[in-house]
Amino acid sequence: MFRNNPIREVVLFFTLTLGLSYFVFWGPLAFFKIPTISFVSDIKGPIWAIVLYLLGGFVPSLTAIVMTWILEGTAGLKHLGRRLIQFRIGWQWYFATIALVVAGTAGQLVIIKLLGQEFNNSLFIQQLGSALPLLITGPLSEEIGWRGFALDRLQKKLNPLFSSLIIGLVWGLWHLPLFGMIGTSQHELAIPFISFAAGLISVSVLYTWLYNNTKKSIWTAVFFHWIFTYSMQVVASGVTRSAIYNWLEGIPYLLITIIVILVWKNQLLRMNSEEGNACR
């Protein structure tokens, strides 16, 4: 019933991903207030809860892999794998990806400065040891699903911008249980869900822009997710959180997204009949 119907395939993917996260992995931990493990404090819950928490992070990619195998067989899995290791995306797109994160991070540091705080820039070097684990817990565990599976199918029927907004919204909803889970940064730092979700919706557009201009390379999304997460982690570790900062930290990326939409609106608003072509 779902085969060769991209929208229904995406709806099923979203339903399974949210359902597994809400009712199997993350939801019960949040509902029963069972501690997991914290990277911002000394909280450490039972091993089984930590395992559920970590496994829950792989739901998007694992769901996408299983669905791809069911819908497209081994040929589909091989194609998915090739796009995951499609490292040759062009130096200009590596530069663009890094530039987006540098610009967004610089904006966050400006906000910190305007709020009267100092920031230790050496933290970006000191925390490099955590960079490799971050590649697995986040980029690889999610991007095969969000971009490699869902974005491809949505863009067969919808324009890139609308597809990005849909994925960003579901991506935000997928994170919702984390805000009730003792030990997560969302819970411990009292990050507002609305501002968090708005941030994901905006950067989802940036993911699509990079992805479409690198011939649907899942690696591009993984790389962007990787350095974006690392930068956010470092900044979060060096700022004294306040309610106002929690609401403002996503503004730099929102402004960057608006600029990208305005400059490349023709590419983002047209039906993607030429997916993967670079901007002209």
Residue pairs with C-beta under 8 A, 6 or more apart in sequence:
1 8
2 8
2 9
2 12
2 71
3 9
3 71
6 152
6 153
6 154
6 156
6 157
7 153
7 154
7 157
9 67
9 71
9 153
10 149
10 150
10 153
10 154
12 67
13 63
13 64
13 67
13 145
13 149
13 150
14 150
14 170
16 63
16 67
17 59
17 60
17 63
17 145
17 170
17 174
18 170
18 173
18 174
20 56
20 59
20 63
21 27
21 56
21 59
21 174
21 177
22 176
22 177
24 56
25 52
25 53
25 55
25 56
25 59
26 52
26 53
26 56
26 177
26 178
26 181
27 177
28 34
28 52
29 36
29 49
29 52
29 53
29 177
29 181
30 177
30 178
30 179
30 180
30 181
31 180
33 180
33 182
34 45
34 46
34 49
34 181
34 182
35 43
35 44
35 45
35 46
35 49
35 182
35 183
36 43
36 45
36 49
36 50
36 52
36 53
36 181
36 182
36 183
36 184
37 43
37 44
37 45
37 50
37 53
37 183
38 44
38 183
38 184
38 185
38 188
39 185
39 233
40 185
40 188
40 189
40 236
40 237
41 183
41 188
43 182
43 183
43 188
44 50
44 183
45 182
45 183
53 181
53 183
53 184
54 137
57 137
57 138
57 141
57 142
58 141
59 145
59 174
60 141
60 142
60 143
60 144
60 145
60 146
60 174
61 140
61 141
61 142
61 143
61 144
61 145
61 148
62 145
63 145
63 149
64 80
64 144
64 145
64 148
64 149
64 150
65 77
65 80
65 144
67 149
68 76
68 77
68 80
68 149
69 76
69 77
72 79
80 144
80 148
80 149
80 218
83 148
83 216
83 217
83 218
83 219
84 144
84 148
84 218
84 219
84 222
85 219
86 214
86 215
86 217
86 218
86 219
86 220
87 217
87 219
89 214
89 215
89 217
89 219
89 220
90 214
90 278
93 210
93 213
93 214
93 220
94 223
96 210
97 210
97 220
97 223
97 224
97 227
98 227
100 206
100 210
100 224
100 228
100 256
101 224
101 227
101 228
101 231
103 252
103 256
104 228
104 231
104 252
104 253
104 256
105 231
105 235
105 252
106 252
107 251
107 252
107 253
107 255
107 256
108 235
108 249
108 252
109 119
109 235
110 252
111 245
111 248
111 249
111 251
111 252
112 119
112 235
112 239
112 245
113 119
115 242
115 244
115 245
117 239
117 240
119 235
119 238
119 239
120 238
123 234
123 237
123 238
124 231
124 234
127 230
127 233
127 234
127 237
130 230
130 233
131 226
131 230
134 226
134 229
134 230
134 233
135 222
135 226
138 225
138 226
138 229
139 221
139 222
139 223
139 225
139 226
139 229
140 222
142 225
143 218
143 221
143 222
143 225
144 218
146 167
146 171
146 207
146 221
147 167
147 207
147 208
147 211
147 218
147 221
148 218
148 221
150 167
150 170
151 163
151 164
151 167
151 207
151 208
151 211
152 216
154 162
154 163
154 166
154 167
155 163
155 212
155 272
155 275
156 272
158 166
158 271
159 268
159 269
159 270
159 271
159 272
160 208
160 209
160 212
160 267
160 268
160 269
160 270
160 272
161 205
161 208
161 261
161 268
161 269
163 208
164 201
164 204
164 205
164 207
164 208
164 268
165 201
165 204
165 205
167 204
167 208
168 197
168 200
168 201
168 202
168 203
168 204
168 205
169 197
169 201
171 200
171 201
171 204
172 193
172 196
172 197
172 198
172 200
172 201
173 197
175 186
175 196
175 197
175 200
176 193
178 184
178 186
178 187
179 186
179 187
179 191
179 193
179 196
180 187
181 187
182 188
185 191
185 236
186 193
186 196
189 236
189 241
189 246
190 241
190 243
190 246
191 246
192 246
192 247
195 246
195 247
195 249
195 250
196 250
198 250
198 254
199 249
199 250
199 253
199 254
202 250
202 253
202 254
202 257
203 228
203 253
203 257
205 257
205 260
205 261
205 268
206 224
206 253
206 256
206 257
206 260
207 221
207 224
207 225
208 268
209 260
209 264
209 267
209 268
210 220
210 221
210 224
211 217
211 218
211 220
211 221
212 267
212 272
212 275
212 276
212 277
213 276
213 277
213 278
213 279
214 220
214 276
215 276
216 275
216 276
235 249
239 245
260 268
261 268
264 279
267 279
